[in-house]
Amino acid sequence: MQLERITVNTHDHYQGAQEPTAFCWRNHNYQIEEIFDRWYEGYMDSTRMPLRYYKVKTTDGLIFTLRYHELFTAWSLLVPAGDIEP
């Protein structure tokens, strides 16, 4: 699994970074049309870092998986197979 750091715009509420609305990857901006899956890791296991994953569809029709690392407040993107170039 290869991850790359990205910049993400979110719906920010009282809990800090929430659902992603747009992101920038490799100098290309993507608007998120739909979040169609989300899952969590590490919340029940104190030895693991809490991570949130979002599977999103962009307005271009592309599918990406985004990851939010709560400890470092950092977003990354799971680089798709075939390494899509904008």
Wavefront OBJ file of the C-alpha trace (Angstrom):
o trace
v 0.000 0.000 0.000
v 1.544 3.287 -1.129
v 0.286 6.483 0.476
v 0.956 10.102 -0.498
v 0.312 13.169 1.655
v -2.494 15.382 0.393
v -4.278 18.584 1.348
v -7.977 18.134 2.141
v -10.891 20.517 2.644
v -13.446 19.221 5.145
v -16.744 19.986 6.833
v -15.267 21.172 10.112
v -17.482 20.877 13.134
v -16.750 20.959 16.822
v -14.569 17.820 16.553
v -12.035 19.188 14.070
v -11.516 17.619 10.652
v -14.652 15.828 9.550
v -15.869 14.548 6.187
v -13.724 15.518 3.196
v -15.289 17.785 0.548
v -12.300 18.319 -1.777
v -8.601 17.492 -1.973
v -5.432 18.364 -3.860
v -3.188 15.576 -5.149
v -0.176 16.140 -7.404
v -1.179 19.760 -8.015
v -4.673 18.831 -9.215
v -7.811 19.770 -7.289
v -10.614 17.227 -6.966
v -14.135 17.979 -5.733
v -15.783 15.112 -3.882
v -19.205 14.270 -5.222
v -19.954 11.362 -2.899
v -18.547 9.474 0.071
v -19.797 5.967 -0.464
v -17.849 4.092 2.189
v -16.014 4.857 5.420
v -14.321 2.750 8.042
v -12.164 3.099 11.117
v -9.063 1.374 12.469
v -7.407 1.390 15.861
v -10.191 2.805 18.005
v -10.676 -0.321 20.113
v -6.979 -1.280 20.307
v -4.809 1.030 22.407
v -1.654 -0.221 20.668
v -2.785 1.109 17.262
v -3.130 4.645 16.004
v -6.700 5.780 15.245
v -7.228 6.066 11.488
v -10.283 7.029 9.450
v -10.723 5.939 5.832
v -13.066 7.394 3.218
v -13.785 5.890 -0.202
v -14.860 8.811 -2.369
v -16.063 9.549 -5.877
v -14.948 12.828 -7.453
v -16.984 15.006 -9.799
v -14.697 13.623 -12.561
v -16.025 10.131 -11.762
v -12.732 8.903 -10.269
v -12.648 6.718 -7.153
v -10.075 7.321 -4.396
v -9.420 6.123 -0.860
v -8.419 8.857 1.599
v -6.974 8.258 5.050
v -6.984 10.585 8.043
v -4.389 9.944 10.771
v -5.845 11.432 13.949
v -2.647 11.565 16.001
v -0.763 13.578 13.366
v -3.878 15.312 11.958
v -2.617 14.322 8.513
v -4.420 13.255 5.349
v -3.040 10.869 2.746
v -4.277 9.169 -0.388
v -3.927 5.508 -1.239
v -2.218 5.666 -4.636
v -4.447 3.841 -7.115
v -3.210 0.868 -9.142
v -2.004 2.176 -12.469
v -1.052 5.480 -10.767
v -3.632 7.842 -12.308
v -2.115 11.069 -13.574
v -4.352 14.150 -13.605
l 1 2 3 4 5 6 7 8 9 10 11 12 13 14 15 16 17 18 19 20 21 22 23 24 25 26 27 28 29 30 31 32 33 34 35 36 37 38 39 40 41 42 43 44 45 46 47 48 49 50 51 52 53 54 55 56 57 58 59 60 61 62 63 64 65 66 67 68 69 70 71 72 73 74 75 76 77 78 79 80 81 82 83 84 85 86
